[in-house]
Amino acid sequence: MSESLTLTDRVLDTLVTAGLLTLDQLSAVRAASADGTPVAKILLDRGLVTGADVGTALEDELGVPRVDLSSYAPDGEALALVPAEVARARRMLPLFAIEQTLTVAVGDPMDVLSLDAAGAELGLELDPVLSDPAALLGAIAQYYPDTEPVASAPGPEPPTVSESVPAAAIGAAIVEEGFAPPLPDTKLASADSPDTTDFSFADDVFVLDVPPAAPVAEPTGAAPATPEPLDAAPAPAQPVQAAASVTIEEMAASTPVAGPPAVDLDVLAVADKTKVAMLVADILANAVSRAATRIHLLPYKDDFFLVYRIAGRLEKIASAPLSMQGALVDAFKSFAKISTTPAGSPALGRVRGHIADKDLVLTVSVVPTISGQRVVISIAPFRPDPRPLSDLGMSEAEERALHAMVERGRGILLIAAPVSGGRSETYYSLLEHAASVGKTVYSVERSVEYEIPAVAQVLVSPGSPAGASAYLAVGMRQDTDIIAIDGLQTVGDVQLAVEAAGTGRLVICTFSAGDIASAVRRMLDLGAEPHGLAGALTLAVGQRLVRLNCPNCTMETPTALAAKIPGAPKDLINRSGSGCPNCGKTGYRGVTGMFEVLPFTEPVRSMVARSGSAEAIAGAARAAGMRPLLASGLAKVAAGIVSAEELDRVLRFAE
């Protein structure tokens, strides 16, 4: 494996692994880019892949997450690292920096392929996350104000609703998990139900007994997969054949994909809530029978479209006049128990159900647009109980320390990890353990990854005037042993956590940072009072995720990196995967966590109270006996389950 793979190299290799590029095409692309031609331009000009392909590779293969910029405030220090002209020209928004790595949000997945050049220009390594394109442009305009519109920045013009543009340029999916008030499980009424006009379904889960339909063959006219708005046009008699860069209007003009059972939107012409409720049931059943992962209601001009995402591709199922969409949107909002949210505000609702013999979780996301309300319903398997800490890669001693804290501790138990660092997995594992030992738990969450019946889980809605801080403040008045919040974001959140810890409770919270020391330093930078924070912190865990060597193709792989790991023995043997069919020829299969656990002793608290630097706090932590992340990673390299190259990719010890 190369020790100097760029981000572009990793994306291209992933496209080959996914079967979207051949090795010959890869060689041709690299040869064509030798003269400085952007790789993204070569890929698009030759019709090799679309932005949708790159987006899927980034999310599914490389684990690049999505961020909802409407609920995320970039770090001021990160913004200062990128000049306004660079942010506009590169269409990227810096979010936070950890050492020499800057995490940036991009709207078009193709823009990720230009981040290596941008990083070289800035002297930083750039780590991407994906976001909604329109929200990104708005955020760039907000944090880098200028008299000129952001759309005039160099590079491809941002899309407008009136243009016929490639689907990849329109954007990414709405973040479809999180941000809604707590919802009871519901049941869709059957055709024999005496009254469904108020959508008040009483059973614990809704059940649709629908026999699975045979897979529907994907037509050649289906659009590439990007969850994006589609422009509408009257459907012609024949479907439009799709090329590599199908435009929005071509997709809108295509003939709806046929497949049993059919969905008839004509019932919307009759203002009958019972029939509309049954239409919701029909759409859900139809989508599951076709193995769809998303349902879209997309408004444009005078029409709206019912679109499914199937096998990563968008397929138009039906269309109807836009004037008829309101009743269907209201029905989905009522189904998800978010009908009280005004039409002009975003809302998210989450419902668990059983459809066609499958336990599923459906998340209904509603966002107002200039054309009308855009609705996206995600369909995901219901996740079982959270995994124990040992299954996440934590050592027995570290697991015992955290369990003891949950069972008998007070103060703040802080979980620090970067985006996609696995902190929510640790969070839910601790909540599950707390519930299992009889603790009452009140949890404020911006998304729900696991449902724990014994925990009072509260979701925060972006359309609600009550934010996370309000829910946290109310939780302090609840008769509960443990208060938890998944995602401290503001100084208000931190101060409330400190206040809750002062009442003698245990407060479990997560925070976005690279390690424990940088997490505490960032809290101080937000404005947390040093003495109060120092007195409240009791235990912290920092973590990162690393890819595991594929057990089927792991072999000894000599590398100079192994000797560069701090503390590595001279006889350390490096092992890595060579690539085989079982791991998609990547050499990796699965992930595990690296952890550091720090009890806040008086010397460490003293350093926090003095508002010490991240380096000073880290030094006090090491002096207190904390095993750092690098030592945890070294143990995994010595065990042969993680390669030295992978450890360096995550922790960059060789720099």
Protein Blocks (a to p, Z undefined) as FASTA:
>chain_A
ZZkbcfklmmmmmmmmnopacfklmmmmmmmmmnopafklmmmmnomacfklmmmmmmmm
nopacddfklcccdfklmmmpcfklmmmnopadfbdchjaccdddfblklmmmmmmmmmm
nopacddddddfklmmmmmmmmmgcfbdfklpgcjddddfkbccdfklnoccddfeejia
dddddddddfklmblklopafbfbdcddddddddddddfkbccddddddddddddfbdcd
ddfbdcfklmmmpccddddddddfklmmpccfklmmmmmmmmmmmmmmnopabdcdddeh
jbccddddeehiacdfbdcdfklmmmmmmmmmmmnopmmpcfkbccdddddddeehiacd
ddddddddfkbccddddddddddddddfklnopafklmmmmmmmmmmpgcjddddddehk
lpmmmmmmmmmmmmmnopacddddfbdfbdcfkbccddddfkbcbdfklmmmmmmmpccf
bdcdehifbfklmmmmmmmmmnopacddddddfblklmmmmmmmnopafklmmmmpmbdc
dddddddddfklgccdddfklmmpghiafklccdddebifkloonopacjdddddddddd
fklmmmmmnopafklmmmmmmmnopacfklmmmmmmmnopacfklmmmmnommZZ
